[in-house]
Amino acid sequence: MQLSVELTLMPLKDDFIPTIKKFIKELRNSGFTVLENPLSTQIYGDYDAVMAFLTPEIKQVFEKEEAVMLQLKLVKGNRSGYQPDF
């Protein structure tokens, strides 16, 4: 089963940019389809593979940061090719 995931990482500290950049670079190096915009990052692929990849990546950030929030949206199916038709 294919999966689309939207992630927004929000370290709750003044110097938040390095943490976000490191997280995005890990997503880019994952081998999955990764799309970025100014508000979030999306990752697409097989459900089991994506979740197996994300779980330790999220845990690593949570263990390193004193206070951090992650907004996560999961959509069944690979929506990486979505084009609005209106």
URJO-V916799 format. One record per residue. N is the residue number from 0. OMEGA is omega in radians with two decimals (999 if undefined). Layout:
n=N omega=OMEGA
n=N omega=OMEGA
//
This chain:
n=0 omega=3.13
n=1 omega=-3.05
n=2 omega=2.97
n=3 omega=-3.12
n=4 omega=3.02
n=5 omega=-3.10
n=6 omega=2.99
n=7 omega=-3.13
n=8 omega=-3.10
n=9 omega=3.02
n=10 omega=-3.07
n=11 omega=3.13
n=12 omega=-3.11
n=13 omega=-3.09
n=14 omega=-3.02
n=15 omega=-3.01
n=16 omega=-3.14
n=17 omega=3.13
n=18 omega=3.14
n=19 omega=3.14
n=20 omega=3.14
n=21 omega=3.14
n=22 omega=-3.14
n=23 omega=3.11
n=24 omega=3.08
n=25 omega=3.09
n=26 omega=3.14
n=27 omega=-3.09
n=28 omega=-3.04
n=29 omega=-3.05
n=30 omega=3.07
n=31 omega=3.00
n=32 omega=-3.12
n=33 omega=3.07
n=34 omega=-3.10
n=35 omega=2.96
n=36 omega=-3.08
n=37 omega=-3.05
n=38 omega=-3.07
n=39 omega=3.06
n=40 omega=3.12
n=41 omega=3.09
n=42 omega=-3.03
n=43 omega=3.08
n=44 omega=3.11
n=45 omega=-3.08
n=46 omega=-3.07
n=47 omega=-3.12
n=48 omega=3.14
n=49 omega=-3.12
n=50 omega=3.10
n=51 omega=3.09
n=52 omega=-3.04
n=53 omega=-3.04
n=54 omega=3.13
n=55 omega=3.11
n=56 omega=3.11
n=57 omega=3.14
n=58 omega=-3.13
n=59 omega=3.11
n=60 omega=-3.12
n=61 omega=3.12
n=62 omega=-3.09
n=63 omega=-3.04
n=64 omega=3.11
n=65 omega=-3.14
n=66 omega=-3.11
n=67 omega=3.11
n=68 omega=3.10
n=69 omega=3.03
n=70 omega=-3.02
n=71 omega=3.06
n=72 omega=3.12
n=73 omega=3.10
n=74 omega=3.09
n=75 omega=3.13
n=76 omega=3.11
n=77 omega=-3.09
n=78 omega=-3.06
n=79 omega=-3.14
n=80 omega=-3.07
n=81 omega=3.03
n=82 omega=3.11
n=83 omega=-3.11
n=84 omega=3.12
n=85 omega=999
//
